[in-house]
Amino acid sequence: MNYVASCAFGIEAILKREMHALGLTVTQSTNGKIYFTGDESALFLANLHLRTADRIYIVIGQGRVRTYDELFEFVKQLPLKNYLSSEGKYHILAKSQKSKLYSLRDIQTISKKALIENLKGAYQKNTFQEEGEYYRLSIELLNDQVECLLDTSGEALHKRGYRLKQGEAPIKETLAAALVLLSFYEASRVLYDPFCGSGTIAIEAAMIAKNIAPGLNREFAFLSFPWVDKSRFIVQKKEAFKAINQDIEGKIYASDIDANVLSVAKENALEAGVEDVIDFSFSDFQDFSFDKDYGIIITNPPYGQRLETKEDAEVLYKRIGDTFRHLTTFSFYLLTSYPGVEGLLRKRADRTRVLFNGNIKTRYYQYYGPKPR
Ligand SMILES: C[S@@+](CC[C@H](N)C(=O)[O-])C[C@H]1O[C@@H](n2cnc3c(N)ncnc32)[C@H](O)[C@@H]1O
């Protein structure tokens, strides 16, 4: 089967690395999409284990369309019967970029009509009640190339199931995982997040350290598809449980000056099964003692928009620079949308990446420290 894993712009390389590590066969990658092939177990693996993917889709068909008639014919000849039961409820989403067909509403309506025509022929029946299991299909056009994708994840994969409540400006779990995977962090090292908010970075790092699969605590759309072998999925899930590592060497420290958000972070960590490796504390980042050598700081300080004034932001980022400059054995990673941060920190990053936190364009400043001796 052909699949595609979608992700936020900027983290394709990390997602691809994760996919290779899982043994998935990657065939092609474009902006925000990595294609792969495999059997049903590849679908289970991807949904259960990928930390930076947004959703996993089955590629039902690809083609080229420049008119609505061509779109209708494209959808009508897709092998939909292989994936959609006659009892299902079918929802179509449309996306279009740089293509002749651009009205999302028309693309949606025409595709839905063609889908029903297709199923009428395939199932030899005239009416579809659409009361059964839910199928979310996506018709996506780019440069007049079209693809029909079937969502197998359901809720987006950043919803791991552990976030019961959230702080004011949480980053997505998938982005937090990408920040950790882009860093030098490994389970034997000490990690700090001194602006931890609801704890997303610390929790994702702890899940990586303990090898907890991100999808262990949630449902997936594919579990309601009649043709999916659920018993095989249960076996894979059991294997993932067995692979959890309870004894990790390092420690994770997370702190914040907001007591409410810290209690949310603690609840989330408990829910994620990682409260034993994270030490949460109520502290201003300047008073915190970064007392282990070769530590790794991965953090997401307040963005400009959320600080009262520009002066507040400048003072904060200068203070961050003054505090962390002395930690000469540390590696330091900072995600923010605040402009001119390197100037305020008075240090050029070894590498900067543009990453998206939802719709907010942010930069990930990476300052590499020495390797531990
Ligand atoms: C952008 S939020 C972090 C969100 C977090 N990454 C998450 O996913 O929930 C920034 C956090 O910095 C905290 N903060 C602001 N000033 C601080 C300071 N001086 N010391 C420690 N934490 C501070 C805020 O309370 C807020 O929770």
Ligand as a Chemical Component Dictionary entry (heavy atoms), coordinates in Angstrom:
data_LIG
# 
_chem_comp.id                   LIG 
_chem_comp.type                 NON-POLYMER 
_chem_comp.pdbx_formal_charge   0 
_chem_comp.three_letter_code    LIG 
# 
loop_
_chem_comp_atom.comp_id 
_chem_comp_atom.atom_id 
_chem_comp_atom.alt_atom_id 
_chem_comp_atom.type_symbol 
_chem_comp_atom.charge 
_chem_comp_atom.model_Cartn_x 
_chem_comp_atom.model_Cartn_y 
_chem_comp_atom.model_Cartn_z 
_chem_comp_atom.pdbx_ordinal 
LIG C1  C1  C 0  5.657  30.112 25.736 1  
LIG S1  S1  S 1  5.322  29.559 27.336 2  
LIG C2  C2  C 0  6.033  27.934 27.355 3  
LIG C3  C3  C 0  5.052  26.954 26.839 4  
LIG C4  C4  C 0  5.535  25.529 26.940 5  
LIG N1  N1  N 0  6.588  25.214 25.992 6  
LIG C5  C5  C 0  4.356  24.558 26.761 7  
LIG O1  O1  O 0  4.363  23.773 25.812 8  
LIG O2  O2  O -1 3.403  24.635 27.541 9  
LIG C6  C6  C 0  6.477  30.461 28.301 10 
LIG C7  C7  C 0  6.457  30.174 29.793 11 
LIG O3  O3  O 0  7.480  30.950 30.421 12 
LIG C8  C8  C 0  7.059  31.249 31.747 13 
LIG N2  N2  N 0  7.888  32.367 32.242 14 
LIG C9  C9  C 0  7.812  33.693 31.942 15 
LIG N3  N3  N 0  8.786  34.373 32.572 16 
LIG C10 C10 C 0  9.509  33.471 33.296 17 
LIG C11 C11 C 0  10.650 33.543 34.140 18 
LIG N4  N4  N 0  11.215 34.718 34.400 19 
LIG N5  N5  N 0  11.163 32.426 34.684 20 
LIG C12 C12 C 0  10.567 31.212 34.441 21 
LIG N6  N6  N 0  9.467  31.069 33.640 22 
LIG C13 C13 C 0  8.943  32.179 33.086 23 
LIG C14 C14 C 0  5.567  31.551 31.587 24 
LIG O4  O4  O 0  4.897  31.366 32.830 25 
LIG C15 C15 C 0  5.142  30.550 30.501 26 
LIG O5  O5  O 0  4.591  29.379 31.083 27 
# 
loop_
_chem_comp_bond.comp_id 
_chem_comp_bond.atom_id_1 
_chem_comp_bond.atom_id_2 
_chem_comp_bond.value_order 
_chem_comp_bond.pdbx_ordinal 
LIG C1  S1  SING 1  
LIG S1  C2  SING 2  
LIG S1  C6  SING 3  
LIG C2  C3  SING 4  
LIG C3  C4  SING 5  
LIG C4  N1  SING 6  
LIG C4  C5  SING 7  
LIG C5  O1  DOUB 8  
LIG C5  O2  SING 9  
LIG C6  C7  SING 10 
LIG C7  O3  SING 11 
LIG C7  C15 SING 12 
LIG O3  C8  SING 13 
LIG C8  N2  SING 14 
LIG C8  C14 SING 15 
LIG N2  C9  SING 16 
LIG N2  C13 SING 17 
LIG C9  N3  DOUB 18 
LIG N3  C10 SING 19 
LIG C10 C11 SING 20 
LIG C10 C13 DOUB 21 
LIG C11 N4  SING 22 
LIG C11 N5  DOUB 23 
LIG N5  C12 SING 24 
LIG C12 N6  DOUB 25 
LIG N6  C13 SING 26 
LIG C14 O4  SING 27 
LIG C14 C15 SING 28 
LIG C15 O5  SING 29 
# 
